[in-house]
Amino acid sequence: MQKEQFERMKNEQGFIAALDQSGGSTPTALQLYGIAPDAYSGEDEMFDLVHEMRTRLMTSPAFNSDSILGAILFEQTMDRKVEDLYTADYLWEKKGVVPFLKVDKGLAEETDGVQLMKPNPDLDELLKRANERHIFGTKMRSLIKEANPEAIKKVVDQQFEVGKQIISAGLVPIIEPEVDINSKDKEKSEALLKDEILSQLDNLSESDNVMLKLSIPTIDNFYKELIDHPRVIRVVALSGGYTREKANEALTHNHGLIASFSRALSEGLSASQSDDEYNDLLKESIKQIYDASIA
């Protein structure tokens, strides 16, 4: 299964659906879906609702391997079931979609223009459970707001240090050092980031492979060296707060970069829509993102 999933992620066309809202971002995701905070009480009810929201999306006829290569889950979604199968098994066995897991514990406080990942002392145990749940790879996010060379180096060093821990567990890490799309020196940050990532990639062994998840660059095709690097399975783009239309347009100017969208994927979907309305809108959203990813 791992080899088949690896080949699918490396060579086939499509994009990754980011379905990994966790405790901090879930209320916003539910509100965008039309479920107000006063509609639930406490975290248990909130996570029940978000799983219903995600289940509706994953079980939609529009959500399939024709366009979608993988899906990123968060821990509670991994441990729940969809149509009597654990979510990762449902995705792969029923949809042909490769399952990933968000493994970071959120962002630390901003220091020197960046936010590192919070400490994650229980990561080994989580990776063990991910293997038991048939997860293929992981995702972890840092955030860069300013073009500070030393701080950006710390971000990339931390990402690859944890990435090697994930590789040792037999999983494929998605390295995600996001550059804030509103940063005043975004282009300079991207140049510093690319240099640090290339340095880390060049030091990986031939048996180590990673994926990268990056903000869509200011300069078209700026990440071509990363996309072509032999240690990189795939480079995917986050929408970073752009609307779906703007994210898709920017993506078309970056050959080989594919989408890994969250809000841009679910934009316009609502709990109040009929199944036909919901499925038609999701189908059109997926088509637009797919077309942009293969442009």
Residue, then its C-alpha position, 0 to 999 in steps of 0.5 A: m500500500q505504501k509503495e502504491q500511495f508513494e507512486r500516486m503522490k509522486n506521479e499522478q495529477g490532482f491536488i491535496a484536500a486540507l481537512d485538518q482544522s483542529g481545536g483552534s481553527t474549528p469554530t471558524a470553519l464551522q461558522l463559515y459552513g453556517i454553524a454558529p458558535d451558539a449551535y453547540s456546547g463544549e469541545d465534544e459537540m464541536f468536534d462531532l459537528v466538524h466530523e459531520m461536516r468533513t464526512r459530508l465532504m469526503t462521502s460526496p460523489a464529487f470527492n474522488s481520486d479523479s481529481i484528489l490525490g490526498a487529504i490531510l486530517f487532524e488527529q480526531t478525524m483519524d480516530r473517527k470512522v466514516e461509513d464504519l471504516y476508520t477515516a484513513d481506510y475509508l479514504w484509501e479503500k473507498k476513494g483512492v485518496v492518500p491519507f495524511l495527518k496534521v501532527d504539530k501542536g500549533l504555533a509558538e509565540e512570535t519571535d524575530g518575525v517567525q512562529l516556530m512549532k510548539p514542543n511536541p513531546d508525544l510525537d513518537e506515540l502519535l506516529k505509532r498510532a498514525n501507522e496503526r491507522h494506515i496514515f501515509g504521511t504527516k503535515m506540520r506548520s510554521l509561520i514566517k512573517e518577516a525576512n529575518p535570515e537567522a529566524i527563517k533558518k531556525v524555522v527550517d532547521q526545526q521542520f527538518e529535524v522533526g521531519k527526520q523523526i517522521i521519516s524514521a517512523g516510516l511516514v512521509p513528512i510534509i514540511e510546511p514553513e508558510v510565508d504570510i501572504n500579507s508580509k511586507d517582505k514576502e518575496k525576500s522571505e521566500a528567497l531566504l526560505k528556498d535557500e535554507i530548504l535546498s541546503q537541508l534537502d541536499n543533506l538528506s540521504e537517498s532513502d529519505n523523501v519529503m513533501l513541501k507545502l509552501s505559500i504560492p510564491t511572489i515570483d512565478n515558478f520560483y520553487k522550480e528547483l524544489i519541485d525538481h529536487p530528487r528528495v522531494i516527492r511533491v511541492v504543494a501550495l497552501s491558499g494562505g487566506y486567498t480566495r479560491e479564485k485568486a489562489n487558483e489564478a496564482l497557481t496556474h503561473n507555477h508549473g508543477l506546483i499543485a494545490s493543498f487548499s482548505r478554505a479555498l476548497s470549502e468556500g461557499l459550502s453550507a450546512s443548509q444546502s441540499d445534497d444536490e446543491y452541495n455536491d454541485l458546488l463542491k464538484e465545480s470547486i474541485k474542478q477549478i482547483y484541479d484545472a489550476s493544479i495541472a495548468 
